[in-house]
Amino acid sequence: MKDSKTKIINRHTNEIGEICLRSDNILTFIPNKIAKSTNIEVMKGDLERFIDWTKKTGPLPFLSDNRTLKQMNSEERLYIQSKLPLFASKIAVLVKGGLSSYFFNLMSYLNKPEISMKSFTDADKALNWLKGN
């Protein structure tokens, strides 16, 4: 999800993955190769960093690569859903195709997010959507 023109302004790595603020003002989350689930304590730490990184700009577009994540419990889902508007202006979520896309869209329909949210199977298409292209 990084091209040669995009620099990383801020980066933080934890047990689940890596969060970044890119030079094109897009926030990202990329899980590490072995992460299969989220962790509420890690999410709280990431939230603090995202809020700190967006103090001057306000909420920014956010790309979350959830393709390797297999589970998110309801506490984690409700937590992140309520906190996203604090740092994200809209969110693109990378998922595997098929049932993952179906379940993501169903959950988004049943639990209307406060900000624009869309799932993608292709990172370039997700980034273009976040950039408004």
ZALUM-782428 format. One record per residue: residue in one letter; y, z, x of N, C-alpha, C, O in turn. Coordinates in steps of 0.05 Angstrom, whole numbers, always signed. Atoms other than C-alpha are relative to their C-alpha. Layout:
REM residues N
(keti 'A' (Y Z X) (Y Z X) (Y Z X) (Y Z X)),
...
REM end
This chain:
REM residues 133
(keti 'M' (-24 +0 +16) (+0 +0 +0) (+25 +0 +17) (+47 +5 +7)),
(keti 'K' (-23 +1 -18) (+45 -7 +60) (+0 -27 +12) (-20 -37 +23)),
(keti 'D' (-3 +26 -13) (+72 -72 +85) (+17 +4 +25) (+28 +26 +29)),
(keti 'S' (-14 -2 -25) (+106 -86 +151) (+30 +6 -3) (+43 +16 +15)),
(keti 'K' (-29 -4 +5) (+176 -82 +120) (+6 +28 -11) (+29 +37 -10)),
(keti 'T' (-4 -26 +13) (+165 -14 +87) (-6 +22 +20) (-28 +24 +31)),
(keti 'K' (+3 -23 -18) (+176 +48 +128) (-5 +25 -17) (+4 +27 -40)),
(keti 'I' (+4 -26 +13) (+154 +118 +110) (+22 +19 +9) (+26 +24 +33)),
(keti 'I' (-22 -18 -5) (+213 +165 +105) (-10 +29 +2) (-2 +43 +21)),
(keti 'N' (+12 -26 +0) (+174 +228 +88) (-29 -3 -5) (-38 -20 -21)),
(keti 'R' (+29 +0 +4) (+100 +242 +91) (-11 +28 +1) (-2 +45 +17)),
(keti 'H' (+14 -25 -1) (+56 +301 +76) (-30 -5 -6) (-36 -18 -25)),
(keti 'T' (+29 +2 +3) (-20 +305 +83) (-11 +27 -8) (-4 +48 +3)),
(keti 'N' (+14 -25 +8) (-64 +357 +48) (-29 -6 -3) (-39 -28 +4)),
(keti 'E' (+29 +3 +2) (-137 +367 +32) (-9 -22 -20) (-32 -31 -19)),
(keti 'I' (+7 +21 +19) (-135 +316 -25) (+8 -27 +9) (-6 -47 +4)),
(keti 'G' (-9 +26 -8) (-95 +261 +6) (+28 +1 +13) (+35 +21 +27)),
(keti 'E' (-27 +2 -12) (-25 +239 +27) (+20 -8 -20) (+16 -26 -37)),
(keti 'I' (-22 +8 +17) (+41 +236 -9) (+22 -10 +19) (+25 +0 +41)),
(keti 'C' (-21 +12 -17) (+99 +194 +18) (+24 -8 -17) (+22 -12 -41)),
(keti 'L' (-25 +13 +11) (+170 +172 +4) (+4 -23 +18) (+8 -20 +42)),
(keti 'R' (-2 +25 -15) (+176 +100 +26) (+30 -8 +1) (+47 +1 -14)),
(keti 'S' (-28 +9 -3) (+240 +65 +49) (+10 -17 -23) (+34 -20 -26)),
(keti 'D' (-8 +14 +24) (+240 +24 -15) (+3 +19 -24) (+4 +10 -47)),
(keti 'N' (-4 -21 +21) (+249 +90 -54) (-23 +1 -20) (-18 +5 -44)),
(keti 'I' (+24 -4 +17) (+178 +91 -82) (-16 +23 +12) (-22 +24 +36)),
(keti 'L' (+17 -22 -7) (+138 +155 -80) (-29 -9 -4) (-35 -24 -22)),
(keti 'T' (+28 +8 +2) (+63 +148 -68) (-18 +25 +3) (-12 +44 +17)),
(keti 'F' (+23 -19 -5) (-1 +189 -72) (-24 -18 +6) (-31 -35 -9)),
(keti 'I' (+24 +14 -7) (-62 +163 -36) (-21 +21 +8) (-17 +36 +27)),
(keti 'P' (+20 -20 -6) (-125 +205 -37) (-15 -7 +26) (-17 -30 +34)),
(keti 'N' (+17 +6 -24) (-167 +212 +26) (-27 -11 -10) (-33 -9 -34)),
(keti 'K' (+25 +15 +7) (-234 +176 +27) (-21 +18 -13) (-38 +8 -27)),
(keti 'I' (+21 -18 +10) (-275 +238 +9) (+9 +15 -26) (-8 +28 -38)),
(keti 'A' (-10 -15 +24) (-231 +266 -48) (-11 -13 -25) (-9 -37 -29)),
(keti 'K' (+11 +9 +26) (-265 +261 -115) (+13 +13 -24) (+10 +4 -46)),
(keti 'S' (-13 -14 +22) (-223 +309 -155) (+27 +11 +10) (+32 +11 +34)),
(keti 'T' (-26 -11 -7) (-154 +340 -157) (-2 +30 +4) (-24 +42 +1)),
(keti 'N' (-1 -29 -5) (-133 +412 -142) (+28 +9 -9) (+48 +0 +2)),
(keti 'I' (-25 -9 +12) (-79 +448 -182) (+19 +12 +21) (+43 +8 +20)),
(keti 'E' (-17 -12 -21) (-54 +487 -121) (+13 -21 +18) (+36 -19 +25)),
(keti 'V' (-11 +22 -16) (-46 +424 -80) (+21 -15 -16) (+41 -23 -5)),
(keti 'M' (-20 +14 +17) (-11 +390 -139) (+26 +16 -1) (+47 +3 -1)),
(keti 'K' (-25 -16 +1) (+39 +448 -142) (+16 -3 +26) (+40 -5 +25)),
(keti 'G' (-13 +4 -25) (+54 +440 -68) (+12 -28 +2) (+35 -31 +12)),
(keti 'D' (-10 +27 +0) (+62 +365 -75) (+25 -2 -18) (+44 -16 -11)),
(keti 'L' (-23 +0 +18) (+109 +376 -134) (+25 +10 +13) (+46 -2 +11)),
(keti 'E' (-23 -11 -14) (+154 +419 -92) (+12 -20 +20) (+36 -23 +22)),
(keti 'R' (-9 +20 -19) (+158 +365 -39) (+13 -23 -14) (+34 -32 -5)),
(keti 'F' (-12 +22 +14) (+171 +309 -88) (+27 +7 -11) (+46 -9 -9)),
(keti 'I' (-26 -9 +10) (+227 +349 -120) (+20 +2 +22) (+43 -6 +19)),
(keti 'D' (-18 -1 -23) (+257 +363 -52) (+8 -27 +10) (+32 -32 +16)),
(keti 'W' (-6 +27 -10) (+252 +290 -31) (+18 -15 -19) (+32 -34 -10)),
(keti 'T' (-16 +15 +19) (+287 +267 -95) (+25 +15 -9) (+38 +8 -28)),
(keti 'K' (-24 -16 +7) (+343 +319 -96) (+25 -18 -1) (+41 -16 -20)),
(keti 'K' (-24 +17 -2) (+396 +267 -76) (-1 -24 -18) (+19 -33 -27)),
(keti 'T' (+2 +25 +15) (+369 +207 -113) (-6 +3 -29) (+0 -14 -46)),
(keti 'G' (+11 -3 +26) (+340 +236 -176) (-28 -12 -1) (-38 -22 +20)),
(keti 'P' (+27 +10 +2) (+272 +214 -202) (-3 -29 +10) (+15 -46 +6)),
(keti 'L' (+6 +26 -12) (+241 +153 -167) (-26 -11 -11) (-42 +5 -21)),
(keti 'P' (+26 +11 +8) (+184 +105 -184) (-22 +13 +17) (-19 +19 +40)),
(keti 'F' (+23 -14 -13) (+116 +135 -167) (-25 -16 -4) (-32 -25 -26)),
(keti 'L' (+26 +14 +0) (+51 +101 -149) (-22 +20 +8) (-21 +31 +29)),
(keti 'S' (+22 -19 -5) (-12 +143 -154) (-26 -16 +0) (-34 -28 -19)),
(keti 'D' (+25 +14 -3) (-77 +114 -128) (-23 +19 -8) (-31 +36 +7)),
(keti 'N' (+21 -17 +11) (-130 +146 -171) (-28 -13 +0) (-46 -3 -14)),
(keti 'R' (+25 +15 +1) (-186 +97 -157) (-24 +16 +9) (-46 +11 -2)),
(keti 'T' (+24 -15 -9) (-231 +146 -120) (-3 +27 -14) (-24 +39 -12)),
(keti 'L' (+2 -26 +14) (-216 +207 -163) (-17 -3 -24) (-14 -21 -41)),
(keti 'K' (+19 +1 +22) (-271 +221 -212) (+6 +20 -22) (-2 +16 -45)),
(keti 'Q' (-5 -20 +20) (-246 +283 -247) (+28 +12 +2) (+39 +15 +24)),
(keti 'M' (-24 -16 +2) (-183 +318 -270) (-3 +17 -24) (-6 +6 -47)),
(keti 'N' (+4 -17 +23) (-190 +378 -314) (+25 +1 -18) (+46 -9 -9)),
(keti 'S' (-22 +0 +19) (-145 +389 -374) (+24 +15 +10) (+47 +7 +5)),
(keti 'E' (-22 -15 -11) (-103 +442 -339) (+16 -17 +20) (+41 -18 +19)),
(keti 'E' (-13 +17 -20) (-88 +394 -282) (+15 -24 -14) (+37 -30 -7)),
(keti 'R' (-12 +23 +14) (-74 +335 -329) (+25 +9 -15) (+46 -5 -13)),
(keti 'L' (-24 -10 +15) (-26 +376 -373) (+22 +8 +19) (+46 +4 +14)),
(keti 'Y' (-20 -9 -20) (+8 +405 -311) (+15 -24 +10) (+40 -25 +10)),
(keti 'I' (-13 +23 -12) (+22 +338 -279) (+16 -16 -21) (+38 -26 -15)),
(keti 'Q' (-14 +15 +21) (+41 +305 -345) (+27 +14 -6) (+47 +0 -11)),
(keti 'S' (-25 -14 +6) (+94 +359 -357) (+20 +0 +23) (+44 +2 +19)),
(keti 'K' (-18 -1 -23) (+121 +357 -286) (+9 -28 +11) (+29 -29 +25)),
(keti 'L' (-7 +27 -10) (+123 +281 -273) (+30 -7 -4) (+42 -17 +15)),
(keti 'P' (-29 +8 +3) (+194 +272 -303) (+19 +15 +19) (+42 +6 +21)),
(keti 'L' (-17 -14 -19) (+221 +322 -252) (+5 -17 +25) (+26 -13 +38)),
(keti 'F' (-3 +16 -24) (+211 +271 -196) (-5 -30 -3) (+3 -46 +14)),
(keti 'A' (+8 +28 +4) (+186 +205 -225) (+16 -13 -23) (+18 -1 -45)),
(keti 'S' (-14 +14 +21) (+226 +154 -264) (-19 -17 -16) (-15 -22 -40)),
(keti 'K' (+22 +13 +13) (+163 +115 -281) (-24 +1 +19) (-21 +6 +43)),
(keti 'I' (+24 -4 -16) (+91 +116 -257) (-19 -23 -4) (-25 -31 -26)),
(keti 'A' (+22 +20 +0) (+40 +63 -238) (-24 +15 +11) (-23 +27 +32)),
(keti 'V' (+25 -13 -8) (-31 +89 -233) (-21 -21 +6) (-27 -38 -10)),
(keti 'L' (+21 +19 -8) (-83 +50 -194) (-27 +12 -9) (-34 +35 -2)),
(keti 'V' (+27 -8 +10) (-152 +54 -228) (-19 -22 +6) (-11 -45 +12)),
(keti 'K' (+20 +21 -1) (-217 +17 -221) (+1 -14 -27) (+10 -2 -47)),
(keti 'G' (+0 +15 +25) (-226 -35 -274) (-20 +11 -20) (-32 +32 -16)),
(keti 'G' (+20 -7 +20) (-270 -31 -336) (+6 +26 -15) (+28 +29 -26)),
(keti 'L' (-3 -25 +15) (-280 +38 -366) (+23 +17 +9) (+35 +31 -7)),
(keti 'S' (-23 -16 -11) (-229 +71 -320) (+26 -8 -13) (+42 +8 -21)),
(keti 'S' (-24 +11 +13) (-174 +26 -348) (+0 +8 -29) (+21 +16 -40)),
(keti 'Y' (+2 -7 +29) (-198 +37 -419) (+7 +29 -5) (+23 +35 -22)),
(keti 'F' (-5 -28 +4) (-199 +113 -413) (+28 +8 +7) (+41 +25 -6)),
(keti 'F' (-28 -6 -8) (-132 +115 -377) (+19 -8 -23) (+36 +7 -31)),
(keti 'N' (-18 +9 +22) (-99 +73 -432) (-4 +16 -25) (+15 +21 -40)),
(keti 'L' (+5 -17 +23) (-132 +114 -486) (+14 +27 +2) (+27 +36 -16)),
(keti 'M' (-14 -25 -4) (-107 +179 -456) (+30 -3 -1) (+43 +15 -12)),
(keti 'S' (-29 +5 +1) (-37 +150 -448) (+9 -4 -29) (+30 +5 -37)),
(keti 'Y' (-6 +4 +28) (-39 +129 -521) (+0 +26 -16) (+17 +32 -32)),
(keti 'L' (+3 -25 +14) (-63 +197 -546) (+20 +21 +9) (+29 +38 -7)),
(keti 'N' (-19 -20 -12) (-16 +237 -500) (+24 -16 +11) (+26 -20 +35)),
(keti 'K' (-23 +16 -8) (+48 +197 -499) (+16 +13 +23) (+26 +35 +19)),
(keti 'P' (-15 -12 -22) (+81 +208 -431) (+30 -3 -5) (+39 -21 -20)),
(keti 'E' (-29 +0 +3) (+156 +222 -427) (+13 -24 +15) (+34 -33 +8)),
(keti 'I' (-10 +22 -16) (+165 +166 -376) (-19 -23 -2) (-42 -20 -9)),
(keti 'S' (+17 +24 +1) (+139 +95 -372) (-23 +3 +19) (-20 +11 +42)),
(keti 'M' (+24 -3 -16) (+68 +95 -347) (-19 -24 -6) (-22 -32 -29)),
(keti 'K' (+17 +24 +3) (+21 +36 -335) (-22 +1 +21) (-18 +10 +43)),
(keti 'S' (+22 +0 -19) (-47 +28 -302) (-3 -29 +11) (+3 -48 -2)),
(keti 'F' (+4 +25 -14) (-64 -27 -252) (-26 +2 +16) (-34 +24 +23)),
(keti 'T' (+22 +1 -19) (-124 -48 -212) (+8 -13 +26) (-7 -13 +45)),
(keti 'D' (-11 +13 -23) (-81 -85 -161) (+25 +14 +10) (+45 +16 -6)),
(keti 'A' (-23 -15 -10) (-32 -47 -116) (+25 -17 +1) (+47 -7 -5)),
(keti 'D' (-24 +17 -1) (+15 -106 -106) (+13 -4 -28) (+37 -4 -30)),
(keti 'K' (-11 +3 +27) (+22 -116 -181) (+13 +27 -9) (+34 +26 -22)),
(keti 'A' (-12 -26 +6) (+35 -41 -189) (+27 +3 +13) (+46 +12 +1)),
(keti 'L' (-25 -2 -14) (+89 -42 -136) (+21 -18 -11) (+44 -10 -14)),
(keti 'N' (-19 +18 +13) (+122 -103 -167) (+11 +11 -26) (+34 +9 -32)),
(keti 'W' (-9 -12 +25) (+124 -68 -234) (+19 +23 +5) (+39 +26 -9)),
(keti 'L' (-17 -23 -6) (+154 -6 -203) (+27 -9 +10) (+48 +4 +4)),
(keti 'K' (-25 +11 -11) (+207 -48 -168) (+15 -16 -22) (+38 -24 -17)),
(keti 'G' (-13 +14 +22) (+223 -83 -234) (-2 -30 +3) (+13 -45 -10)),
(keti 'N' (+4 +29 -4) (+198 -152 -210) (-19 -11 -20) (-25 -35 -20)),
REM end
